[in-house]
């Protein structure tokens, strides 16, 4: 995070492009907002709320959960939640970890989410990936018992079953890498199981010309920069082919929010 100030900031233009695209489709979404972004661009956070979207938290520094100690994680989360709550005047209910970094070794974080008043997590991706994932986790929204014995609602990002394997179709790099027909077929299969799905896109993914950062390992850069020019087109098709709403609305029956 200490290096970010040395790069051109493109978050405002990218976020506004995303907001405008959602407006065109008459869609509201949940925005998992990074605390660092909220501190530096408070007007952007207010704009997100003004346009009718629901704020969630993405933590503060974008450091993977499994690379933090519980105390560090708790302090960052409290700061991030407080900043976004104060800017929007809204209670935050949900969290998504940077790089889906709640894994078996970091399930302790779920109790800290509850301590901060959050009611759901959307960080456990039920797929196999070298940086994240718990393949054995449920593919659909469910109640999850935390290490302390409490309960939190877990809302995984979309994964469908193909040849007895969980296949990720929930957005991000998977939207850009897979042909759109496969993404659409996978999401429709989930809906045929009478289940809603969670889908995500980063604002930087609608910015095909964003500069390449130096010294990024190839296995990361190969997917990060892949097919960025397809995001806008595929996202527009997606918003036309499916009905979307914020997580707090789409999963209302599982969340039972106050």
BAGU-446186 format. One record per residue (C-alpha): residue number from 1; chain; x, y, z. Coordinates in Angstrom, 3 decimals. Layout:
N
<r k="NUM" c="A" xx="X" yy="Y" zz="Z"/>
...
//
This chain:
258
<r k="1" c="A" xx="0.000" yy="0.000" zz="0.000"/>
<r k="2" c="A" xx="2.924" yy="2.333" zz="0.686"/>
<r k="3" c="A" xx="3.830" yy="2.138" zz="-3.028"/>
<r k="4" c="A" xx="0.409" yy="3.157" zz="-4.351"/>
<r k="5" c="A" xx="1.063" yy="6.886" zz="-4.180"/>
<r k="6" c="A" xx="3.824" yy="6.441" zz="-6.744"/>
<r k="7" c="A" xx="1.377" yy="5.380" zz="-9.440"/>
<r k="8" c="A" xx="-1.257" yy="7.259" zz="-11.409"/>
<r k="9" c="A" xx="-4.662" yy="6.996" zz="-9.746"/>
<r k="10" c="A" xx="-7.351" yy="5.688" zz="-12.089"/>
<r k="11" c="A" xx="-9.889" yy="4.578" zz="-9.488"/>
<r k="12" c="A" xx="-12.230" yy="7.551" zz="-9.986"/>
<r k="13" c="A" xx="-12.590" yy="7.223" zz="-13.758"/>
<r k="14" c="A" xx="-12.922" yy="3.451" zz="-13.531"/>
<r k="15" c="A" xx="-15.486" yy="3.560" zz="-10.737"/>
<r k="16" c="A" xx="-17.537" yy="6.184" zz="-12.555"/>
<r k="17" c="A" xx="-17.426" yy="4.093" zz="-15.725"/>
<r k="18" c="A" xx="-18.715" yy="1.145" zz="-13.724"/>
<r k="19" c="A" xx="-21.406" yy="3.276" zz="-12.065"/>
<r k="20" c="A" xx="-22.546" yy="4.642" zz="-15.423"/>
<r k="21" c="A" xx="-22.683" yy="1.164" zz="-16.917"/>
<r k="22" c="A" xx="-24.853" yy="-0.039" zz="-14.022"/>
<r k="23" c="A" xx="-27.088" yy="3.006" zz="-14.386"/>
<r k="24" c="A" xx="-27.593" yy="2.233" zz="-18.080"/>
<r k="25" c="A" xx="-28.726" yy="-1.273" zz="-17.158"/>
<r k="26" c="A" xx="-30.847" yy="-0.009" zz="-14.234"/>
<r k="27" c="A" xx="-28.939" yy="-2.317" zz="-11.868"/>
<r k="28" c="A" xx="-27.950" yy="-1.759" zz="-8.258"/>
<r k="29" c="A" xx="-25.020" yy="-3.639" zz="-6.760"/>
<r k="30" c="A" xx="-23.048" yy="-4.219" zz="-3.592"/>
<r k="31" c="A" xx="-19.723" yy="-2.364" zz="-3.641"/>
<r k="32" c="A" xx="-17.063" yy="-3.913" zz="-1.413"/>
<r k="33" c="A" xx="-15.083" yy="-0.752" zz="-0.710"/>
<r k="34" c="A" xx="-11.437" yy="-0.698" zz="0.320"/>
<r k="35" c="A" xx="-10.792" yy="1.467" zz="3.374"/>
<r k="36" c="A" xx="-7.701" yy="3.024" zz="1.781"/>
<r k="37" c="A" xx="-9.824" yy="4.126" zz="-1.188"/>
<r k="38" c="A" xx="-12.504" yy="5.518" zz="1.120"/>
<r k="39" c="A" xx="-9.920" yy="7.589" zz="3.007"/>
<r k="40" c="A" xx="-8.464" yy="9.059" zz="-0.196"/>
<r k="41" c="A" xx="-11.658" yy="9.402" zz="-2.268"/>
<r k="42" c="A" xx="-14.496" yy="10.049" zz="0.194"/>
<r k="43" c="A" xx="-16.559" yy="11.794" zz="-2.497"/>
<r k="44" c="A" xx="-16.484" yy="8.587" zz="-4.547"/>
<r k="45" c="A" xx="-17.873" yy="6.547" zz="-1.650"/>
<r k="46" c="A" xx="-20.648" yy="9.083" zz="-1.187"/>
<r k="47" c="A" xx="-21.408" yy="8.916" zz="-4.926"/>
<r k="48" c="A" xx="-21.732" yy="5.130" zz="-4.781"/>
<r k="49" c="A" xx="-24.291" yy="5.429" zz="-1.986"/>
<r k="50" c="A" xx="-26.047" yy="8.377" zz="-3.672"/>
<r k="51" c="A" xx="-26.652" yy="6.278" zz="-6.775"/>
<r k="52" c="A" xx="-28.434" yy="3.664" zz="-4.679"/>
<r k="53" c="A" xx="-25.769" yy="0.994" zz="-4.355"/>
<r k="54" c="A" xx="-25.108" yy="-0.866" zz="-1.112"/>
<r k="55" c="A" xx="-21.727" yy="-0.448" zz="0.609"/>
<r k="56" c="A" xx="-19.786" yy="-3.405" zz="1.927"/>
<r k="57" c="A" xx="-16.195" yy="-3.635" zz="3.113"/>
<r k="58" c="A" xx="-13.122" yy="-5.034" zz="1.379"/>
<r k="59" c="A" xx="-10.868" yy="-4.421" zz="4.381"/>
<r k="60" c="A" xx="-8.410" yy="-1.570" zz="4.517"/>
<r k="61" c="A" xx="-5.088" yy="-2.296" zz="2.816"/>
<r k="62" c="A" xx="-5.862" yy="-5.144" zz="0.379"/>
<r k="63" c="A" xx="-3.434" yy="-7.377" zz="2.246"/>
<r k="64" c="A" xx="-4.422" yy="-11.031" zz="2.147"/>
<r k="65" c="A" xx="-6.103" yy="-12.191" zz="5.355"/>
<r k="66" c="A" xx="-3.793" yy="-15.193" zz="5.700"/>
<r k="67" c="A" xx="-0.812" yy="-12.821" zz="5.695"/>
<r k="68" c="A" xx="-2.136" yy="-10.872" zz="8.687"/>
<r k="69" c="A" xx="-2.236" yy="-11.602" zz="12.384"/>
<r k="70" c="A" xx="-5.729" yy="-11.517" zz="13.921"/>
<r k="71" c="A" xx="-5.015" yy="-8.260" zz="15.759"/>
<r k="72" c="A" xx="-3.810" yy="-6.527" zz="12.583"/>
<r k="73" c="A" xx="-6.805" yy="-7.807" zz="10.652"/>
<r k="74" c="A" xx="-9.214" yy="-6.648" zz="13.339"/>
<r k="75" c="A" xx="-7.713" yy="-3.171" zz="13.526"/>
<r k="76" c="A" xx="-7.782" yy="-2.736" zz="9.734"/>
<r k="77" c="A" xx="-11.341" yy="-4.018" zz="9.497"/>
<r k="78" c="A" xx="-12.588" yy="-1.702" zz="12.241"/>
<r k="79" c="A" xx="-10.991" yy="1.279" zz="10.509"/>
<r k="80" c="A" xx="-12.392" yy="0.318" zz="7.095"/>
<r k="81" c="A" xx="-15.921" yy="-0.319" zz="8.352"/>
<r k="82" c="A" xx="-15.987" yy="2.893" zz="10.364"/>
<r k="83" c="A" xx="-14.795" yy="5.050" zz="7.488"/>
<r k="84" c="A" xx="-17.353" yy="3.772" zz="4.968"/>
<r k="85" c="A" xx="-20.164" yy="3.824" zz="7.548"/>
<r k="86" c="A" xx="-19.404" yy="7.433" zz="8.436"/>
<r k="87" c="A" xx="-19.253" yy="8.511" zz="4.782"/>
<r k="88" c="A" xx="-22.482" yy="6.808" zz="3.728"/>
<r k="89" c="A" xx="-24.502" yy="6.895" zz="6.942"/>
<r k="90" c="A" xx="-25.316" yy="3.236" zz="6.321"/>
<r k="91" c="A" xx="-24.644" yy="0.101" zz="8.320"/>
<r k="92" c="A" xx="-22.373" yy="-2.378" zz="6.560"/>
<r k="93" c="A" xx="-23.449" yy="-6.010" zz="6.518"/>
<r k="94" c="A" xx="-20.940" yy="-7.771" zz="4.282"/>
<r k="95" c="A" xx="-17.253" yy="-8.411" zz="3.719"/>
<r k="96" c="A" xx="-15.193" yy="-9.768" zz="0.860"/>
<r k="97" c="A" xx="-11.555" yy="-10.554" zz="1.506"/>
<r k="98" c="A" xx="-8.842" yy="-9.357" zz="-0.868"/>
<r k="99" c="A" xx="-7.985" yy="-12.206" zz="-3.242"/>
<r k="100" c="A" xx="-10.613" yy="-14.412" zz="-1.536"/>
<r k="101" c="A" xx="-8.061" yy="-14.963" zz="1.219"/>
<r k="102" c="A" xx="-10.271" yy="-16.540" zz="3.843"/>
<r k="103" c="A" xx="-9.096" yy="-20.130" zz="3.594"/>
<r k="104" c="A" xx="-8.822" yy="-22.945" zz="6.141"/>
<r k="105" c="A" xx="-5.818" yy="-21.296" zz="7.776"/>
<r k="106" c="A" xx="-7.635" yy="-17.970" zz="8.203"/>
<r k="107" c="A" xx="-11.147" yy="-19.003" zz="9.247"/>
<r k="108" c="A" xx="-10.437" yy="-17.168" zz="12.515"/>
<r k="109" c="A" xx="-11.287" yy="-13.991" zz="10.586"/>
<r k="110" c="A" xx="-14.979" yy="-14.930" zz="10.525"/>
<r k="111" c="A" xx="-15.305" yy="-14.272" zz="14.249"/>
<r k="112" c="A" xx="-13.707" yy="-10.858" zz="13.818"/>
<r k="113" c="A" xx="-16.253" yy="-10.029" zz="11.120"/>
<r k="114" c="A" xx="-19.038" yy="-10.770" zz="13.601"/>
<r k="115" c="A" xx="-17.274" yy="-8.711" zz="16.270"/>
<r k="116" c="A" xx="-17.479" yy="-5.725" zz="13.909"/>
<r k="117" c="A" xx="-21.214" yy="-6.161" zz="13.397"/>
<r k="118" c="A" xx="-21.029" yy="-7.757" zz="9.953"/>
<r k="119" c="A" xx="-23.563" yy="-10.451" zz="9.097"/>
<r k="120" c="A" xx="-22.169" yy="-12.179" zz="6.018"/>
<r k="121" c="A" xx="-18.922" yy="-13.069" zz="4.318"/>
<r k="122" c="A" xx="-18.393" yy="-13.552" zz="0.590"/>
<r k="123" c="A" xx="-14.764" yy="-14.626" zz="0.564"/>
<r k="124" c="A" xx="-14.643" yy="-18.428" zz="0.466"/>
<r k="125" c="A" xx="-14.443" yy="-19.405" zz="-3.195"/>
<r k="126" c="A" xx="-15.345" yy="-23.115" zz="-3.613"/>
<r k="127" c="A" xx="-12.748" yy="-23.718" zz="-6.342"/>
<r k="128" c="A" xx="-9.123" yy="-24.765" zz="-6.632"/>
<r k="129" c="A" xx="-6.659" yy="-21.897" zz="-7.101"/>
<r k="130" c="A" xx="-3.043" yy="-21.567" zz="-6.056"/>
<r k="131" c="A" xx="-3.808" yy="-18.390" zz="-4.049"/>
<r k="132" c="A" xx="-7.226" yy="-19.146" zz="-2.597"/>
<r k="133" c="A" xx="-10.184" yy="-21.491" zz="-2.456"/>
<r k="134" c="A" xx="-11.847" yy="-24.239" zz="-0.415"/>
<r k="135" c="A" xx="-13.143" yy="-26.800" zz="-2.893"/>
<r k="136" c="A" xx="-15.082" yy="-28.694" zz="-0.220"/>
<r k="137" c="A" xx="-17.085" yy="-25.625" zz="0.792"/>
<r k="138" c="A" xx="-20.738" yy="-25.336" zz="-0.225"/>
<r k="139" c="A" xx="-21.333" yy="-23.675" zz="-3.599"/>
<r k="140" c="A" xx="-24.478" yy="-21.888" zz="-2.456"/>
<r k="141" c="A" xx="-25.270" yy="-19.454" zz="0.349"/>
<r k="142" c="A" xx="-25.280" yy="-21.188" zz="3.719"/>
<r k="143" c="A" xx="-24.804" yy="-20.697" zz="7.432"/>
<r k="144" c="A" xx="-21.238" yy="-21.332" zz="8.505"/>
<r k="145" c="A" xx="-20.067" yy="-22.115" zz="12.032"/>
<r k="146" c="A" xx="-17.102" yy="-19.963" zz="13.047"/>
<r k="147" c="A" xx="-14.174" yy="-21.261" zz="15.122"/>
<r k="148" c="A" xx="-15.800" yy="-19.830" zz="18.266"/>
<r k="149" c="A" xx="-19.075" yy="-21.633" zz="17.557"/>
<r k="150" c="A" xx="-21.067" yy="-18.652" zz="16.311"/>
<r k="151" c="A" xx="-22.863" yy="-18.457" zz="12.974"/>
<r k="152" c="A" xx="-22.239" yy="-16.272" zz="9.939"/>
<r k="153" c="A" xx="-23.805" yy="-16.430" zz="6.488"/>
<r k="154" c="A" xx="-21.352" yy="-17.374" zz="3.746"/>
<r k="155" c="A" xx="-22.197" yy="-16.280" zz="0.192"/>
<r k="156" c="A" xx="-19.695" yy="-17.839" zz="-2.227"/>
<r k="157" c="A" xx="-18.948" yy="-16.406" zz="-5.646"/>
<r k="158" c="A" xx="-20.581" yy="-18.413" zz="-8.433"/>
<r k="159" c="A" xx="-19.178" yy="-21.821" zz="-9.317"/>
<r k="160" c="A" xx="-20.988" yy="-24.446" zz="-11.358"/>
<r k="161" c="A" xx="-20.438" yy="-28.207" zz="-11.578"/>
<r k="162" c="A" xx="-18.966" yy="-29.769" zz="-14.692"/>
<r k="163" c="A" xx="-17.690" yy="-33.362" zz="-14.802"/>
<r k="164" c="A" xx="-17.860" yy="-33.455" zz="-10.986"/>
<r k="165" c="A" xx="-15.562" yy="-30.435" zz="-10.701"/>
<r k="166" c="A" xx="-16.413" yy="-26.949" zz="-9.400"/>
<r k="167" c="A" xx="-15.872" yy="-24.520" zz="-12.275"/>
<r k="168" c="A" xx="-15.606" yy="-20.800" zz="-11.415"/>
<r k="169" c="A" xx="-17.984" yy="-18.627" zz="-13.445"/>
<r k="170" c="A" xx="-18.408" yy="-15.774" zz="-10.970"/>
<r k="171" c="A" xx="-16.575" yy="-12.940" zz="-12.658"/>
<r k="172" c="A" xx="-13.212" yy="-11.233" zz="-12.575"/>
<r k="173" c="A" xx="-10.533" yy="-12.996" zz="-14.584"/>
<r k="174" c="A" xx="-12.936" yy="-15.875" zz="-15.260"/>
<r k="175" c="A" xx="-15.247" yy="-13.506" zz="-17.139"/>
<r k="176" c="A" xx="-12.343" yy="-12.334" zz="-19.291"/>
<r k="177" c="A" xx="-10.698" yy="-15.726" zz="-19.830"/>
<r k="178" c="A" xx="-13.745" yy="-17.872" zz="-20.579"/>
<r k="179" c="A" xx="-15.851" yy="-17.436" zz="-23.709"/>
<r k="180" c="A" xx="-19.013" yy="-15.599" zz="-22.709"/>
<r k="181" c="A" xx="-21.168" yy="-18.547" zz="-23.798"/>
<r k="182" c="A" xx="-19.531" yy="-20.701" zz="-21.107"/>
<r k="183" c="A" xx="-20.037" yy="-18.050" zz="-18.433"/>
<r k="184" c="A" xx="-23.685" yy="-17.681" zz="-19.388"/>
<r k="185" c="A" xx="-24.279" yy="-21.437" zz="-19.495"/>
<r k="186" c="A" xx="-22.676" yy="-21.896" zz="-16.086"/>
<r k="187" c="A" xx="-24.747" yy="-19.155" zz="-14.476"/>
<r k="188" c="A" xx="-27.939" yy="-20.463" zz="-16.065"/>
<r k="189" c="A" xx="-27.164" yy="-23.910" zz="-14.669"/>
<r k="190" c="A" xx="-26.957" yy="-22.384" zz="-11.182"/>
<r k="191" c="A" xx="-30.293" yy="-20.635" zz="-11.688"/>
<r k="192" c="A" xx="-31.813" yy="-23.946" zz="-12.863"/>
<r k="193" c="A" xx="-30.843" yy="-25.307" zz="-9.450"/>
<r k="194" c="A" xx="-33.163" yy="-22.593" zz="-8.070"/>
<r k="195" c="A" xx="-30.243" yy="-20.676" zz="-6.639"/>
<r k="196" c="A" xx="-29.133" yy="-17.046" zz="-6.981"/>
<r k="197" c="A" xx="-25.466" yy="-16.428" zz="-7.720"/>
<r k="198" c="A" xx="-22.878" yy="-13.849" zz="-6.668"/>
<r k="199" c="A" xx="-20.875" yy="-12.226" zz="-9.460"/>
<r k="200" c="A" xx="-18.049" yy="-9.711" zz="-9.196"/>
<r k="201" c="A" xx="-16.083" yy="-7.300" zz="-11.384"/>
<r k="202" c="A" xx="-13.296" yy="-4.931" zz="-10.311"/>
<r k="203" c="A" xx="-13.415" yy="-1.326" zz="-11.545"/>
<r k="204" c="A" xx="-9.935" yy="-1.711" zz="-13.038"/>
<r k="205" c="A" xx="-11.259" yy="-4.475" zz="-15.282"/>
<r k="206" c="A" xx="-13.222" yy="-1.935" zz="-17.341"/>
<r k="207" c="A" xx="-9.975" yy="0.004" zz="-17.933"/>
<r k="208" c="A" xx="-8.127" yy="-1.898" zz="-20.705"/>
<r k="209" c="A" xx="-5.395" yy="0.732" zz="-20.928"/>
<r k="210" c="A" xx="-4.346" yy="0.836" zz="-17.304"/>
<r k="211" c="A" xx="-0.538" yy="0.803" zz="-17.006"/>
<r k="212" c="A" xx="1.344" yy="-2.381" zz="-16.290"/>
<r k="213" c="A" xx="2.929" yy="-2.433" zz="-12.863"/>
<r k="214" c="A" xx="6.615" yy="-3.379" zz="-12.781"/>
<r k="215" c="A" xx="7.965" yy="-6.603" zz="-11.279"/>
<r k="216" c="A" xx="4.632" yy="-8.432" zz="-11.217"/>
<r k="217" c="A" xx="5.184" yy="-12.229" zz="-11.350"/>
<r k="218" c="A" xx="4.163" yy="-13.720" zz="-14.676"/>
<r k="219" c="A" xx="1.610" yy="-16.104" zz="-13.178"/>
<r k="220" c="A" xx="-0.246" yy="-13.043" zz="-11.809"/>
<r k="221" c="A" xx="0.240" yy="-10.643" zz="-14.721"/>
<r k="222" c="A" xx="-0.809" yy="-13.316" zz="-17.233"/>
<r k="223" c="A" xx="-4.354" yy="-13.302" zz="-15.881"/>
<r k="224" c="A" xx="-4.520" yy="-9.731" zz="-14.552"/>
<r k="225" c="A" xx="-4.005" yy="-8.124" zz="-17.953"/>
<r k="226" c="A" xx="-5.603" yy="-10.850" zz="-20.066"/>
<r k="227" c="A" xx="-8.412" yy="-9.818" zz="-22.424"/>
<r k="228" c="A" xx="-9.276" yy="-6.603" zz="-20.576"/>
<r k="229" c="A" xx="-10.839" yy="-5.167" zz="-23.715"/>
<r k="230" c="A" xx="-13.556" yy="-7.813" zz="-23.518"/>
<r k="231" c="A" xx="-14.824" yy="-6.806" zz="-20.063"/>
<r k="232" c="A" xx="-17.145" yy="-3.992" zz="-21.138"/>
<r k="233" c="A" xx="-18.752" yy="-6.035" zz="-23.909"/>
<r k="234" c="A" xx="-19.197" yy="-9.164" zz="-21.801"/>
<r k="235" c="A" xx="-20.476" yy="-7.234" zz="-18.811"/>
<r k="236" c="A" xx="-23.120" yy="-5.508" zz="-20.916"/>
<r k="237" c="A" xx="-24.299" yy="-8.887" zz="-22.222"/>
<r k="238" c="A" xx="-24.373" yy="-10.264" zz="-18.693"/>
<r k="239" c="A" xx="-26.452" yy="-7.384" zz="-17.376"/>
<r k="240" c="A" xx="-28.886" yy="-7.955" zz="-20.231"/>
<r k="241" c="A" xx="-29.101" yy="-11.746" zz="-19.872"/>
<r k="242" c="A" xx="-29.626" yy="-11.918" zz="-16.098"/>
<r k="243" c="A" xx="-31.420" yy="-9.996" zz="-13.380"/>
<r k="244" c="A" xx="-29.116" yy="-8.474" zz="-10.750"/>
<r k="245" c="A" xx="-29.515" yy="-6.869" zz="-7.335"/>
<r k="246" c="A" xx="-27.279" yy="-6.124" zz="-4.339"/>
<r k="247" c="A" xx="-26.301" yy="-9.167" zz="-2.290"/>
<r k="248" c="A" xx="-28.402" yy="-7.807" zz="0.545"/>
<r k="249" c="A" xx="-31.471" yy="-8.038" zz="-1.710"/>
<r k="250" c="A" xx="-30.711" yy="-11.119" zz="-3.823"/>
<r k="251" c="A" xx="-29.929" yy="-13.206" zz="-0.729"/>
<r k="252" c="A" xx="-32.469" yy="-11.574" zz="1.592"/>
<r k="253" c="A" xx="-34.055" yy="-14.869" zz="2.623"/>
<r k="254" c="A" xx="-30.716" yy="-16.244" zz="3.822"/>
<r k="255" c="A" xx="-29.560" yy="-13.043" zz="5.508"/>
<r k="256" c="A" xx="-32.700" yy="-11.931" zz="7.378"/>
<r k="257" c="A" xx="-31.273" yy="-8.436" zz="7.778"/>
<r k="258" c="A" xx="-32.809" yy="-6.096" zz="10.364"/>
//
